[in-house]
Structure formats: structure tokens, C-alpha cells
Amino acid sequence: MNESSVLKCSDIGPDVIDGLLSRYSISSAWVAAGLPLTGSYWGAPEAGIVGQQVLLADHLPCVGRQRLMQDMDAWGYSFRPGSTRRWFNDDAEDAQAWLRRENLVTAAGEPLFRLRE
């Protein structure tokens, strides 16, 4: 992995990330260098994620779902179809259907910025 090519949360900033997460009554937890990361599979400097949703990346400036998928591939996440993009486009229909069924996204797959009832 070429770590320098991967966008880091610190590149985006806590205010921007918390601004998006606050729409779901969620906040981020920034961890000092050298401390363990909750939700991290590989450890630092990977961001720990406890629960995820690729769709929200479109609502972070300078990120977007394409960049997120590219970075996931660079980190080494693996999916049966071979890449994050192929998984999301070709193999995640059940997850996307669940989001629509729970009225969390529009029919076009755009987040509605609300929690399940």
C-alpha cells in the first residue's frame, strides 16, 4: 500500500467529519498518535470505523465514494468481486435494498440523513 496516496481523516479535519456525522447524532473520536484505534482492523494509521456506509463519503468535501473506494482498495480491503467499486456496484444490492426498505436512502441511493425508527 502506498500510504501517502490514501486520504486520511486528519486531511479532512474533525469539524468537517463531525458536521456530517452530527446529522445522525454520531460523533467521531479522535485518538492521539500511538494509542489503539477502536474499530481498526489493521491498526494505525487506518481510521477505525464502527459501522460504515459508503454513501456518506459523497457528503465529505474532497472525498466522495469513488475516492473512498480507491482508498479502501489501496488499504487492502478485499471483496469477492475483486475491488470495492465492483462490490458496491455488483454485489451490495442486498445492503442497498435494506437501506431503501428502512427509508434511510432515496430510490436513487442518496442518504436521507435520518436514523432508523
C-alpha positions in Angstrom: 0.0 0.0 0.0 1.2 3.5 -0.8 0.2 5.2 2.4 0.9 8.7 1.0 -1.8 8.3 -1.6 -4.6 7.5 0.9 -6.7 10.4 2.1 -6.6 10.5 5.9 -9.3 11.8 8.3 -6.7 14.4 9.5 -6.6 15.7 5.9 -10.3 16.3 6.1 -10.5 17.6 9.6 -12.6 16.9 12.7 -15.1 19.7 12.1 -16.0 18.5 8.6 -16.3 14.9 9.7 -18.3 15.7 12.8 -20.5 18.0 10.8 -21.6 15.1 8.6 -21.9 12.6 11.5 -23.9 15.0 13.6 -26.7 14.6 11.1 -27.1 11.1 12.6 -26.4 12.2 16.2 -23.0 10.5 15.9 -19.6 11.9 16.7 -16.1 10.9 15.9 -13.5 10.0 18.5 -10.0 11.3 17.6 -7.2 9.3 19.1 -3.7 10.6 19.9 -0.8 9.2 18.0 0.3 5.8 19.3 -2.9 4.9 21.0 -5.0 1.9 19.8 -7.9 2.6 17.4 -11.3 1.3 18.1 -12.8 -0.5 15.1 -9.5 -0.6 13.2 -8.7 -3.9 11.5 -5.0 -3.2 10.7 -4.2 -0.6 13.4 -2.7 2.8 12.9 -2.8 4.8 10.7 -6.0 3.3 9.5 -9.1 5.0 10.8 -11.3 2.9 13.0 -14.8 2.5 11.7 -17.5 1.1 13.9 -20.3 0.7 11.3 -19.9 2.2 7.9 -21.8 3.5 4.9 -20.0 4.2 1.6 -22.8 6.6 0.6 -21.8 9.2 3.2 -18.4 9.8 1.5 -20.2 11.8 -1.2 -21.0 14.4 1.5 -17.4 15.0 2.7 -15.6 17.7 0.7 -12.7 16.3 -1.3 -13.7 12.6 -0.6 -16.7 11.1 -2.5 -17.5 7.5 -2.9 -15.0 6.9 -5.7 -12.1 8.2 -3.6 -13.3 6.2 -0.6 -13.4 3.0 -2.7 -10.0 3.7 -4.2 -8.5 4.2 -0.7 -10.2 1.0 0.6 -8.6 -0.9 -2.3 -5.2 0.8 -1.5 -5.5 -0.3 2.1 -6.0 -3.8 1.1 -9.7 -4.4 1.8 -10.8 -7.4 -0.3 -14.2 -8.3 -1.7 -15.3 -11.3 -3.6 -15.7 -9.3 -6.9 -12.1 -8.0 -6.6 -12.5 -4.3 -5.8 -14.6 -2.1 -3.5 -16.2 -0.5 -6.6 -17.2 -3.8 -8.1 -18.5 -5.0 -4.7 -20.6 -1.8 -4.3 -21.9 -1.8 -7.8 -22.4 -5.5 -8.4 -22.6 -7.3 -5.1 -24.1 -5.0 -2.5 -27.7 -4.9 -3.8 -28.9 -6.6 -0.6 -27.4 -3.9 1.6 -28.7 -1.1 -0.7 -32.1 -2.7 -0.7 -32.1 -2.8 3.1 -31.2 0.9 3.2 -34.1 1.7 0.8 -36.5 -0.6 2.8 -35.6 1.1 6.1 -36.2 4.5 4.4 -32.6 5.6 5.0 -31.8 6.4 1.4 -33.9 7.5 -1.6 -34.7 5.2 -4.5 -31.6 6.6 -6.2 -29.5 5.7 -3.2 -29.0 9.2 -1.7 -28.8 9.3 2.1 -31.9 10.9 3.8 -29.8 11.8 6.8 -32.0 10.1 9.4 -31.8 7.2 11.7 -34.0 4.1 11.6 -37.1 4.4 13.6 
